[in-house]
Every structure is written in C-alpha cells, then in structure tokens.
Amino acid sequence: MTEIDADVTYSSCIGGPVTAGTAAVTSTAQASCLLSGSSTVTQQTSWNSGATSTTTGDTIATRPLGQTIVVTRGTVTAGLFADAQFTQTVIFVHPDPLACSATGVAPSTAP
C-alpha cells in the first residue's frame, strides 16, 4: 500500500457561496500504473470565504490507454456543505506509460 497525497485547486466555482478553494487530499491505495484499484479518500478543503469542508469518499481508478481516471463518490462530513453528496472525476494523462515497466512514472498533474 502507498500513501497518496495531492493538492487540489478549485477555481471558477459557480452557483454557491464560494468561488474558489484549495484542498489537501490523502489516500492509501495499491499504487500501480497498470492495474485498476480502489481506496478511501479524505479531503480537507479551505474555501475563499474562509469556510472549510471535510469530505470522505470511495475512489475507483481505471487506467485505459495511458491515462488514470479517478472517480470519487462520497459525503461532506463536516463544515460548509455538510451532509451533501458529491462525485468528483479527475483524469491524469501519463506522457510515458511504458516507463511503468522500467523507471516508473513521474508525478502527474491533472488539467
């Protein structure tokens, strides 16, 4: 198992009391650039309004054609938007998927 940490930036949020935010994401998962997998994710978000949210969700990662598609479904467990359900989809494109069998892939950034 590998601990996976990520920093997330939300911008251009519409339809609510916030317009932007940043989050720290923590997950423990079987990390592989070839195999699909699942994990539980916790996220702490700080919104531009000064409010915060804590979310917990279950993640499924699939890896078609040199990409990693991560879908997380869960609940806001505390803070702003408490008790709301969410679905988040992130697509990572790996520029060198063959590196998995040799040196390993470098850290990724999702657009």
PyRosetta script that sets phi, psi and omega in degrees:
from pyrosetta import init, pose_from_sequence

init()
pose = pose_from_sequence("MTEIDADVTYSSCIGGPVTAGTAAVTSTAQASCLLSGSSTVTQQTSWNSGATSTTTGDTIATRPLGQTIVVTRGTVTAGLFADAQFTQTVIFVHPDPLACSATGVAPSTAP")
pose.set_psi(1, 144.5)
pose.set_omega(1, -177.9)
pose.set_phi(2, -125.3)
pose.set_psi(2, 135.9)
pose.set_omega(2, 173.8)
pose.set_phi(3, -81.6)
pose.set_psi(3, 131.5)
pose.set_omega(3, -179.3)
pose.set_phi(4, -116.7)
pose.set_psi(4, 122.0)
pose.set_omega(4, 177.9)
pose.set_phi(5, -117.1)
pose.set_psi(5, 141.0)
pose.set_omega(5, 179.6)
pose.set_phi(6, -144.5)
pose.set_psi(6, 149.8)
pose.set_omega(6, 172.2)
pose.set_phi(7, -108.5)
pose.set_psi(7, 134.0)
pose.set_omega(7, -175.9)
pose.set_phi(8, -123.7)
pose.set_psi(8, 139.7)
pose.set_omega(8, 174.6)
pose.set_phi(9, -119.0)
pose.set_psi(9, 126.9)
pose.set_omega(9, 174.5)
pose.set_phi(10, -105.6)
pose.set_psi(10, 132.9)
pose.set_omega(10, 177.2)
pose.set_phi(11, -139.6)
pose.set_psi(11, 162.5)
pose.set_omega(11, 178.5)
pose.set_phi(12, 57.7)
pose.set_psi(12, 35.1)
pose.set_omega(12, 176.5)
pose.set_phi(13, -68.9)
pose.set_psi(13, 137.0)
pose.set_omega(13, -179.2)
pose.set_phi(14, -130.6)
pose.set_psi(14, 156.8)
pose.set_omega(14, 173.4)
pose.set_phi(15, 83.6)
pose.set_psi(15, 17.8)
pose.set_omega(15, -179.5)
pose.set_phi(16, -155.9)
pose.set_psi(16, -171.0)
pose.set_omega(16, -174.9)
pose.set_phi(17, -80.8)
pose.set_psi(17, 1.8)
pose.set_omega(17, 179.9)
pose.set_phi(18, -130.9)
pose.set_psi(18, 157.5)
pose.set_omega(18, 178.6)
pose.set_phi(19, -121.0)
pose.set_psi(19, -13.1)
pose.set_omega(19, -178.9)
pose.set_phi(20, -161.2)
pose.set_psi(20, 163.8)
pose.set_omega(20, 177.3)
pose.set_phi(21, -169.8)
pose.set_psi(21, 167.7)
pose.set_omega(21, 174.1)
pose.set_phi(22, -130.1)
pose.set_psi(22, 150.3)
pose.set_omega(22, -176.6)
pose.set_phi(23, -140.3)
pose.set_psi(23, 150.1)
pose.set_omega(23, 171.2)
pose.set_phi(24, -111.0)
pose.set_psi(24, 125.2)
pose.set_omega(24, -176.1)
pose.set_phi(25, -113.4)
pose.set_psi(25, 135.6)
pose.set_omega(25, 177.6)
pose.set_phi(26, -130.6)
pose.set_psi(26, 135.5)
pose.set_omega(26, 178.8)
pose.set_phi(27, -150.7)
pose.set_psi(27, 151.9)
pose.set_omega(27, 170.7)
pose.set_phi(28, -119.1)
pose.set_psi(28, 124.0)
pose.set_omega(28, -174.3)
pose.set_phi(29, -148.7)
pose.set_psi(29, 164.2)
pose.set_omega(29, 170.1)
pose.set_phi(30, -77.8)
pose.set_psi(30, 103.4)
pose.set_omega(30, -175.7)
pose.set_phi(31, -84.3)
pose.set_psi(31, 128.6)
pose.set_omega(31, 178.6)
pose.set_phi(32, -156.8)
pose.set_psi(32, 140.3)
pose.set_omega(32, 176.8)
pose.set_phi(33, -91.4)
pose.set_psi(33, 3.6)
pose.set_omega(33, 179.2)
pose.set_phi(34, -116.4)
pose.set_psi(34, -34.2)
pose.set_omega(34, -172.9)
pose.set_phi(35, -100.7)
pose.set_psi(35, 145.4)
pose.set_omega(35, 173.6)
pose.set_phi(36, -76.7)
pose.set_psi(36, 162.1)
pose.set_omega(36, -179.5)
pose.set_phi(37, -165.2)
pose.set_psi(37, -178.5)
pose.set_omega(37, 179.5)
pose.set_phi(38, -142.1)
pose.set_psi(38, 160.6)
pose.set_omega(38, 179.2)
pose.set_phi(39, -163.4)
pose.set_psi(39, 174.9)
pose.set_omega(39, 172.1)
pose.set_phi(40, -108.1)
pose.set_psi(40, 137.5)
pose.set_omega(40, -174.7)
pose.set_phi(41, -121.8)
pose.set_psi(41, 138.0)
pose.set_omega(41, 171.7)
pose.set_phi(42, -116.8)
pose.set_psi(42, 136.8)
pose.set_omega(42, -177.8)
pose.set_phi(43, -134.0)
pose.set_psi(43, 131.6)
pose.set_omega(43, 174.5)
pose.set_phi(44, -108.0)
pose.set_psi(44, 118.2)
pose.set_omega(44, -177.8)
pose.set_phi(45, -113.8)
pose.set_psi(45, 133.6)
pose.set_omega(45, 172.9)
pose.set_phi(46, -108.7)
pose.set_psi(46, 121.3)
pose.set_omega(46, -176.3)
pose.set_phi(47, -94.1)
pose.set_psi(47, 158.8)
pose.set_omega(47, -178.6)
pose.set_phi(48, -63.0)
pose.set_psi(48, -17.5)
pose.set_omega(48, 178.9)
pose.set_phi(49, -80.8)
pose.set_psi(49, -9.4)
pose.set_omega(49, -175.1)
pose.set_phi(50, 98.4)
pose.set_psi(50, -13.4)
pose.set_omega(50, 177.9)
pose.set_phi(51, -75.4)
pose.set_psi(51, 161.9)
pose.set_omega(51, 176.7)
pose.set_phi(52, -129.7)
pose.set_psi(52, 160.5)
pose.set_omega(52, 175.1)
pose.set_phi(53, -138.9)
pose.set_psi(53, 145.1)
pose.set_omega(53, 172.2)
pose.set_phi(54, -118.3)
pose.set_psi(54, 129.6)
pose.set_omega(54, 178.9)
pose.set_phi(55, -124.9)
pose.set_psi(55, 151.0)
pose.set_omega(55, 172.9)
pose.set_phi(56, -134.1)
pose.set_psi(56, 134.8)
pose.set_omega(56, -178.9)
pose.set_phi(57, -152.2)
pose.set_psi(57, 166.1)
pose.set_omega(57, 176.2)
pose.set_phi(58, -101.3)
pose.set_psi(58, 132.8)
pose.set_omega(58, -174.3)
pose.set_phi(59, -114.2)
pose.set_psi(59, 139.9)
pose.set_omega(59, 171.2)
pose.set_phi(60, -123.1)
pose.set_psi(60, 126.9)
pose.set_omega(60, 178.6)
pose.set_phi(61, -112.4)
pose.set_psi(61, 130.6)
pose.set_omega(61, 173.3)
pose.set_phi(62, -118.9)
pose.set_psi(62, 156.8)
pose.set_omega(62, -174.3)
pose.set_phi(63, -132.6)
pose.set_psi(63, 71.3)
pose.set_omega(63, 177.7)
pose.set_phi(64, -85.9)
pose.set_psi(64, 135.5)
pose.set_omega(64, 167.8)
pose.set_phi(65, 47.5)
pose.set_psi(65, 52.3)
pose.set_omega(65, 174.9)
pose.set_phi(66, 75.1)
pose.set_psi(66, 15.6)
pose.set_omega(66, 177.0)
pose.set_phi(67, -120.2)
pose.set_psi(67, 161.6)
pose.set_omega(67, 167.7)
pose.set_phi(68, -122.8)
pose.set_psi(68, 121.3)
pose.set_omega(68, 178.0)
pose.set_phi(69, -109.0)
pose.set_psi(69, 119.0)
pose.set_omega(69, -177.3)
pose.set_phi(70, -113.4)
pose.set_psi(70, 120.8)
pose.set_omega(70, 177.1)
pose.set_phi(71, -115.5)
pose.set_psi(71, 124.0)
pose.set_omega(71, 179.2)
pose.set_phi(72, -118.2)
pose.set_psi(72, 132.2)
pose.set_omega(72, 175.4)
pose.set_phi(73, -125.0)
pose.set_psi(73, 133.7)
pose.set_omega(73, -178.7)
pose.set_phi(74, -171.3)
pose.set_psi(74, -155.6)
pose.set_omega(74, -173.9)
pose.set_phi(75, -133.9)
pose.set_psi(75, 143.8)
pose.set_omega(75, 169.4)
pose.set_phi(76, -78.1)
pose.set_psi(76, 114.7)
pose.set_omega(76, -172.1)
pose.set_phi(77, -91.7)
pose.set_psi(77, -18.4)
pose.set_omega(77, 179.9)
pose.set_phi(78, -159.5)
pose.set_psi(78, 154.5)
pose.set_omega(78, 174.4)
pose.set_phi(79, 84.9)
pose.set_psi(79, -156.7)
pose.set_omega(79, -179.7)
pose.set_phi(80, -57.9)
pose.set_psi(80, 135.3)
pose.set_omega(80, -178.6)
pose.set_phi(81, 71.7)
pose.set_psi(81, 19.8)
pose.set_omega(81, -179.1)
pose.set_phi(82, -51.0)
pose.set_psi(82, 139.1)
pose.set_omega(82, 179.2)
pose.set_phi(83, 76.5)
pose.set_psi(83, -2.5)
pose.set_omega(83, 177.2)
pose.set_phi(84, -75.2)
pose.set_psi(84, 148.2)
pose.set_omega(84, 175.2)
pose.set_phi(85, -92.8)
pose.set_psi(85, 150.9)
pose.set_omega(85, 178.2)
pose.set_phi(86, -142.9)
pose.set_psi(86, 156.3)
pose.set_omega(86, 170.2)
pose.set_phi(87, -132.8)
pose.set_psi(87, 129.5)
pose.set_omega(87, -180.0)
pose.set_phi(88, -128.4)
pose.set_psi(88, 130.1)
pose.set_omega(88, 177.9)
pose.set_phi(89, -119.2)
pose.set_psi(89, 128.1)
pose.set_omega(89, 178.6)
pose.set_phi(90, -127.9)
pose.set_psi(90, 134.5)
pose.set_omega(90, 178.6)
pose.set_phi(91, -116.5)
pose.set_psi(91, 121.8)
pose.set_omega(91, 176.3)
pose.set_phi(92, -104.8)
pose.set_psi(92, 130.1)
pose.set_omega(92, 176.2)
pose.set_phi(93, -104.1)
pose.set_psi(93, 123.5)
pose.set_omega(93, -179.5)
pose.set_phi(94, -97.7)
pose.set_psi(94, 117.8)
pose.set_omega(94, -174.9)
pose.set_phi(95, -68.7)
pose.set_psi(95, -20.4)
pose.set_omega(95, -178.3)
pose.set_phi(96, -137.7)
pose.set_psi(96, 74.1)
pose.set_omega(96, -176.2)
pose.set_phi(97, -63.4)
pose.set_psi(97, -22.2)
pose.set_omega(97, 178.9)
pose.set_phi(98, -73.1)
pose.set_psi(98, -16.6)
pose.set_omega(98, 178.3)
pose.set_phi(99, -64.6)
pose.set_psi(99, -19.0)
pose.set_omega(99, 179.8)
pose.set_phi(100, -58.2)
pose.set_psi(100, -36.3)
pose.set_omega(100, -177.7)
pose.set_phi(101, -83.5)
pose.set_psi(101, -3.4)
pose.set_omega(101, -178.0)
pose.set_phi(102, -124.9)
pose.set_psi(102, -94.5)
pose.set_omega(102, -172.9)
pose.set_phi(103, -85.7)
pose.set_psi(103, -15.2)
pose.set_omega(103, -175.4)
pose.set_phi(104, 95.6)
pose.set_psi(104, 161.1)
pose.set_omega(104, -178.3)
pose.set_phi(105, -92.2)
pose.set_psi(105, 147.8)
pose.set_omega(105, 178.1)
pose.set_phi(106, -74.9)
pose.set_psi(106, 162.7)
pose.set_omega(106, 176.0)
pose.set_phi(107, -54.3)
pose.set_psi(107, 148.8)
pose.set_omega(107, -175.5)
pose.set_phi(108, -112.2)
pose.set_psi(108, 156.7)
pose.set_omega(108, 172.7)
pose.set_phi(109, -128.0)
pose.set_psi(109, 135.3)
pose.set_omega(109, 177.5)
pose.set_phi(110, -94.4)
pose.set_psi(110, 141.6)
pose.set_omega(110, 178.0)
pose.set_phi(111, -67.9)
pose.dump_pdb("model.pdb")
